[in-house]
Amino acid sequence: MTALVPMAAADSGDVEAFLRLVDLTTSGLDAPSVRIWLRRDAAGRIVETTGYEASADGGHALIRSVAVHPDGRAAGTGTSLARFALARAAEAGATTAWLFSRRSGPFWQKLGFVPADRAELAAALADTHQVRLFRETGQLDREVAWSRSLAELAS
């Protein structure tokens, strides 16, 4: 299997299709504030993604697109992908990581996330594509927010 690589413009269609397959948001994938990494299998199929969307000031990161193809789940890969995104966000200067998850709370809690105030997340990351989309569609009111400090990951 190949290494995690940053998403290139030529990957956007494949990444969007993969995220739809795993039922994750595809909004703003091509925005400069969004950082996505992917891994392909030997056949060239995307099997993993991870990333984050940075706030305008860089102090906050919205973790997103952490996904493993259904055929490769339950091997600890999701944890590795999440840790990769957290480390990259911290390296870029983020001090707090946030995310939305209605289904995977126990997974994120194992990575140090705690329930967060949805309005606080939306205020800290108001300029991100995902928050704007969720506000416009009314989905924000149905989401569950999570956060964690990135202080121990800062270099």
C-alpha positions in Angstrom: 0.0 0.0 0.0 1.2 3.5 -0.7 2.0 6.2 1.8 -0.4 9.0 2.8 0.0 11.8 0.3 -1.5 15.3 0.1 -4.6 15.5 -2.1 -3.8 17.0 -5.5 -6.3 18.7 -7.8 -6.4 15.6 -9.9 -7.5 13.6 -6.9 -10.5 15.7 -6.1 -13.1 13.6 -8.0 -11.9 10.4 -6.5 -11.7 11.9 -3.0 -15.3 13.2 -3.3 -16.6 9.9 -4.5 -14.8 8.1 -1.6 -16.2 10.5 1.0 -19.7 10.0 -0.4 -19.2 6.2 -0.1 -18.3 6.6 3.6 -21.1 9.2 4.2 -18.8 12.2 5.0 -19.1 15.8 4.0 -17.5 16.9 0.7 -17.9 20.6 1.0 -14.9 22.8 0.2 -12.4 20.0 -0.5 -10.6 22.3 -2.9 -10.4 25.3 -0.5 -6.9 26.5 0.5 -7.9 26.1 4.2 -8.7 22.4 3.7 -5.8 19.9 4.0 -6.6 16.3 3.0 -4.3 13.3 2.7 -5.1 10.1 1.1 -3.9 6.6 0.6 -4.5 4.4 -2.4 -4.3 0.6 -2.7 -2.2 -1.2 -5.3 -5.1 -0.9 -7.8 -5.2 2.9 -7.3 -8.4 2.9 -5.3 -8.6 5.4 -2.4 -8.8 3.4 0.8 -8.1 6.0 3.4 -8.4 9.8 3.9 -7.7 12.2 6.7 -7.5 15.9 7.2 -8.6 19.1 8.7 -9.9 22.6 7.8 -8.2 25.5 9.5 -9.8 28.6 10.9 -8.8 31.9 9.3 -6.5 32.7 12.2 -5.0 29.1 12.1 -5.6 28.6 15.8 -8.4 26.1 15.4 -8.7 23.0 13.2 -11.9 21.2 12.2 -10.9 17.6 11.8 -12.7 16.1 8.8 -12.5 13.4 6.2 -11.0 10.7 8.6 -12.2 7.6 6.8 -11.3 4.1 6.0 -12.8 2.1 3.2 -15.4 -0.4 4.7 -13.2 -3.3 3.5 -10.3 -2.2 5.7 -12.0 -1.2 9.0 -11.4 -2.5 12.5 -7.6 -2.7 12.1 -6.7 0.5 14.0 -6.3 2.4 10.9 -8.8 5.1 11.8 -7.0 5.9 15.0 -3.7 6.3 13.1 -5.4 8.5 10.5 -7.0 10.7 13.2 -3.6 11.1 15.0 -2.0 12.0 11.7 -4.5 14.8 11.2 -4.2 16.1 14.8 -0.4 16.2 14.5 -0.5 18.0 11.1 -3.0 20.6 12.6 -0.7 21.1 15.6 2.3 21.5 13.4 0.5 24.2 11.4 -0.2 26.1 14.6 -3.7 25.0 15.7 -4.1 24.9 19.5 -7.6 23.3 19.5 -9.1 20.6 17.4 -12.8 20.4 16.8 -15.1 18.0 15.0 -18.7 17.0 14.3 -19.7 13.4 14.9 -23.1 12.1 15.7 -22.1 8.4 15.3 -18.5 8.0 16.4 -18.3 9.7 19.8 -16.7 6.8 21.6 -14.0 6.6 18.9 -13.1 10.3 19.3 -13.2 10.1 23.1 -10.5 7.5 23.0 -8.4 10.2 21.2 -9.0 12.8 23.9 -12.0 14.6 22.6 -14.7 15.7 24.9 -18.3 16.9 24.1 -18.2 20.6 23.1 -20.7 23.4 22.7 -21.9 23.4 19.1 -22.2 27.2 19.1 -18.7 27.6 20.4 -17.4 25.4 17.6 -19.4 27.3 15.0 -18.0 30.6 16.3 -14.4 29.4 16.3 -14.7 28.0 12.8 -17.3 30.3 11.3 -15.3 30.8 8.1 -14.9 27.1 7.3 -16.8 25.5 4.5 -18.3 22.7 6.7 -19.6 25.1 9.3 -21.1 27.4 6.6 -22.7 24.5 4.8 -24.2 23.1 8.1 -25.6 26.6 8.9 -27.1 27.0 5.5 -28.7 23.6 5.4 -29.9 23.6 9.1 -27.7 20.6 9.7 -25.7 22.5 12.4 -28.7 22.1 14.8 -28.5 18.3 14.5 -24.8 17.9 14.9 -22.8 16.8 18.0 -19.6 18.8 18.6 -16.3 17.6 20.1 -13.1 19.3 21.0 -9.6 18.7 22.4 -6.5 20.7 23.1 -3.5 20.2 20.8 -1.0 21.6 23.4 0.8 18.3 23.9 1.3 17.9 20.2 2.8 21.4 19.6 6.4 21.4 18.7 
